Amino acid sequence: MLGKVKQYLGIEGIKISLEIPDIILKNSEAIEGNIVLTSKNTQTARAFRIKLIEKYSRGRRKSKLINEYDVGMIQLKKNVVVSANTTEKIPFKLPFKISDSRMDEFGNQFFLLRGVIQLAKWSNAVKSEYRIEAEADVVGTALDPNFSKTIIIK
């Protein structure tokens, strides 16, 4: 009885993580890595979703604004059986496109104004943070395993 409840809630079931580089170049077209699945019990994963998210924040204190944008996403439909106490790796390639802000585009066009634009961005506390999220759809569970990792894009 307790084993069925654990399986339904995903306890002692499939755990997901990603093998990806910590630093990624902004002009690269895709992130390549592996989905790593481990489990204490034999279970089947039937689909995977991987997203790259940009958290764009600007302003200070009460006037602070935060937006999140999906800059890349893939869905893999693949049945993978993860046996008890084993590890399965699934290679993936996540294409992404990061757009420059209007201020950055203006700074790229006019070299002499680049310093002024950087000062304006610093004074308004403008910054972008990136994270990659992965989720697996596991057969017979109510709570699907997920994984999130902060990465640096230069």
C-alpha positions as CSV (number, residue, x, y, z in Angstrom):
1,M,0.0,0.0,0.0
2,L,2.7,2.5,1.0
3,G,4.7,1.5,-2.1
4,K,1.9,2.4,-4.4
5,V,1.4,5.8,-2.7
6,K,5.1,6.5,-3.0
7,Q,5.1,5.6,-6.7
8,Y,2.0,7.8,-7.3
9,L,3.6,10.8,-5.7
10,G,6.9,10.2,-7.4
11,I,8.8,9.4,-4.2
12,E,11.7,6.9,-4.9
13,G,10.8,7.2,-8.6
14,I,12.6,8.8,-11.5
15,K,14.8,11.8,-10.7
16,I,15.9,14.1,-13.5
17,S,18.9,16.3,-14.0
18,L,20.9,17.8,-16.8
19,E,24.5,17.6,-17.9
20,I,25.1,21.0,-19.5
21,P,27.9,23.6,-19.5
22,D,27.7,26.3,-16.8
23,I,28.7,29.0,-19.3
24,I,27.2,29.3,-22.7
25,L,28.2,31.8,-25.5
26,K,25.4,34.2,-26.5
27,N,26.1,33.8,-30.2
28,S,25.9,30.0,-30.1
29,E,22.7,28.6,-31.7
30,A,22.0,25.7,-29.3
31,I,22.8,24.1,-26.0
32,E,23.9,20.5,-26.2
33,G,23.7,18.2,-23.2
34,N,22.3,15.1,-21.7
35,I,19.1,14.4,-19.7
36,V,20.2,12.1,-16.8
37,L,17.5,9.9,-15.3
38,T,18.0,7.8,-12.2
39,S,15.5,5.8,-10.2
40,K,15.2,3.5,-7.2
41,N,12.3,1.6,-8.8
42,T,11.7,0.6,-12.4
43,Q,9.6,3.2,-14.1
44,T,8.9,4.6,-17.6
45,A,9.2,8.2,-18.8
46,R,7.3,9.0,-22.0
47,A,8.1,12.6,-22.7
48,F,10.5,15.4,-21.7
49,R,10.3,19.2,-21.9
50,I,13.3,21.5,-21.6
51,K,13.1,25.3,-21.5
52,L,15.6,28.1,-21.4
53,I,14.2,31.1,-19.5
54,E,15.5,34.7,-19.3
55,K,14.6,36.6,-16.1
56,Y,14.8,40.3,-17.1
57,S,14.7,42.7,-14.2
58,R,15.0,46.5,-14.1
59,G,14.4,49.3,-11.5
60,R,14.9,49.4,-7.8
61,R,12.8,48.8,-4.7
62,K,9.1,49.7,-5.3
63,S,9.6,50.5,-9.0
64,K,11.3,47.1,-9.7
65,L,9.9,45.2,-12.7
66,I,10.6,41.6,-13.5
67,N,9.6,39.7,-16.7
68,E,10.4,36.2,-17.8
69,Y,10.7,35.1,-21.4
70,D,11.1,31.7,-22.9
71,V,14.1,31.9,-25.3
72,G,14.2,28.3,-26.2
73,M,12.1,25.2,-25.7
74,I,12.0,21.6,-26.9
75,Q,9.7,18.6,-26.3
76,L,11.0,15.1,-26.7
77,K,8.5,12.3,-27.2
78,K,10.5,9.2,-26.3
79,N,9.7,6.2,-24.1
80,V,12.6,5.5,-21.7
81,V,12.5,2.7,-19.2
82,V,14.7,3.4,-16.2
83,S,15.5,0.2,-14.3
84,A,16.0,0.1,-10.6
85,N,19.3,1.7,-9.4
86,T,20.5,2.5,-12.9
87,T,21.2,5.7,-14.8
88,E,19.9,6.5,-18.3
89,K,21.3,9.4,-20.4
90,I,19.4,11.0,-23.3
91,P,21.2,13.5,-25.5
92,F,19.4,16.7,-26.5
93,K,20.0,19.9,-28.5
94,L,18.1,23.0,-27.3
95,P,18.1,25.8,-29.9
96,F,17.7,29.3,-28.5
97,K,17.7,32.9,-29.7
98,I,18.5,35.7,-27.3
99,S,17.5,39.2,-28.6
100,D,19.4,42.4,-27.6
101,S,17.4,45.1,-26.0
102,R,16.9,48.4,-27.9
103,M,19.5,50.0,-25.7
104,D,22.0,47.3,-26.6
105,E,21.2,47.5,-30.3
106,F,21.7,51.3,-30.2
107,G,25.0,50.8,-28.3
108,N,26.2,48.3,-31.0
109,Q,25.4,50.8,-33.8
110,F,27.1,53.8,-32.1
111,F,30.3,52.8,-30.5
112,L,30.8,56.2,-28.8
113,L,27.5,55.9,-26.8
114,R,28.2,52.4,-25.5
115,G,29.6,53.8,-22.2
116,V,26.6,56.0,-21.6
117,I,24.3,53.2,-22.3
118,Q,26.1,50.9,-19.8
119,L,25.9,53.7,-17.2
120,A,22.1,54.0,-17.8
121,K,21.7,50.3,-17.5
122,W,23.7,50.2,-14.3
123,S,21.7,53.1,-12.7
124,N,18.4,51.4,-13.5
125,A,19.7,48.0,-12.2
126,V,19.0,46.3,-15.6
127,K,20.1,42.7,-15.6
128,S,19.2,39.3,-17.2
129,E,19.5,36.0,-15.5
130,Y,19.1,32.7,-17.3
131,R,17.9,29.3,-16.1
132,I,17.2,26.0,-17.8
133,E,14.3,23.9,-16.6
134,A,13.6,20.2,-17.4
135,E,10.5,18.1,-16.7
136,A,9.8,14.5,-17.4
137,D,6.3,12.9,-17.9
138,V,6.5,9.7,-15.9
139,V,3.8,7.0,-16.4
140,G,1.7,6.4,-13.2
141,T,2.8,9.5,-11.2
142,A,0.8,12.6,-10.2
143,L,3.8,14.8,-9.6
144,D,6.3,14.7,-12.5
145,P,10.0,15.2,-11.6
146,N,11.6,18.5,-12.6
147,F,15.0,20.1,-12.5
148,S,16.2,23.8,-12.7
149,K,19.7,25.1,-13.1
150,T,21.0,28.7,-13.3
151,I,23.4,29.2,-16.2
152,I,25.6,32.1,-17.4
153,I,25.3,33.3,-20.9
154,K,28.1,35.6,-22.1
